[in-house]
């Protein structure tokens, strides 16, 4: 993982779309050219051209990120006829579950994930879709897109550098967005799900893991 | 157990290269009988460090994805870890934890369910609070500070930084056999426990929704 997983937007200029990798583990904003690098301990230092460097704790930087206004994002996306968020991703679907034992003692089942598939992950106001690379193209992967309607999603769980989606109809899905921020995907998806539940009278979401739990909206 | 003790010695030997490790309150850990050790989660290093300094060998709940690699899985088994599937309600993980406690051994759980992104304490997973109320064993709050500075979630490298592990006085919550009783006690239990975990963290308290806001109705 990288600083861009923590900063889904540039905390200096507010530009979204992820920071770009630069030399020696640092990352650069394509908008204001600020270079972010890890300082002492967990501190992060921002080097903006022509300005003195700023060093803050990750929590202080996170507090400077722009507000995640899901309503405004949905308005803009609907006006443009586009997705809320769209990025190349790797998808692994659960192929089954494997029992695990230690010294003859049954511990639990663990998920057995299938091979990774490349494609485009898209978030809409009412669903998540994954379009495998080459889907629908002549000579490409014949598989069509996979859709997770919000009403069928049962859990949203970040795990290291992946985002896991569980649903009623489909097996567990595990996504990686190599060029983006998995934290941003989680935050935006959870905000969009919360809005969807409220708008459809399904209640207020209070937990996203281990399953989406709601309470009646008051 | 030999491998477990070997790993403890190895970490104690190697860790000074990374930074000073201060441990406070090991004397409050029950010398015998079951207990739940409830810790915050700052870094991937936390289980290694806490299991190294905890005087009693402990079983720990770990995310199921860590058992996907056969090599890592073997290491996890020998360090008394058992998997939990976090993307669904996992009754087997709860059953296993209760079985270990019934056999008189301690179980460690990271109550936030995942590592912190920004260093701040996150809200508790309510499933862990339900397990505490179901088990009715002493609860030892364990706060780890500084491991985030050594290896935060968003970075690949390890840096030198001091780490402090504080074991708090055990908390005694009643065993509640009825679901309704457990649900009614959820908020108060979560607040007490998270307050004790947050106390040594220099004001870096719980972020996000409070347990009251998150309690299911």
Interface residues (C-beta under 8 A of the other chain):
Chain A: X1 X2 X3 X5 X6 X25 X38 X40 X41 X42 X57 X58 X59 X61 X62 X100 X102 X103 X107 X108 X109 X110 X111 X112 X113 X154 X155 X157 X158 X159 X160 X162 X164 X165 X166 X172 X183 X206 X207 X209 X210 X211 X213 X214 X215 X216
Chain B: X63 X64 X65 X67 X68 X73 X77 X82 X83 X84 X85 X86 X87 X88 X89 X90 X92 X93 X96 X113 X114 X117 X118 X119 X120 X125 X126 X127 X148 X149 X150 X152 X153 X154 X155 X156 X157 X159 X161 X204 X209 X213 X214 X215 X216 X217
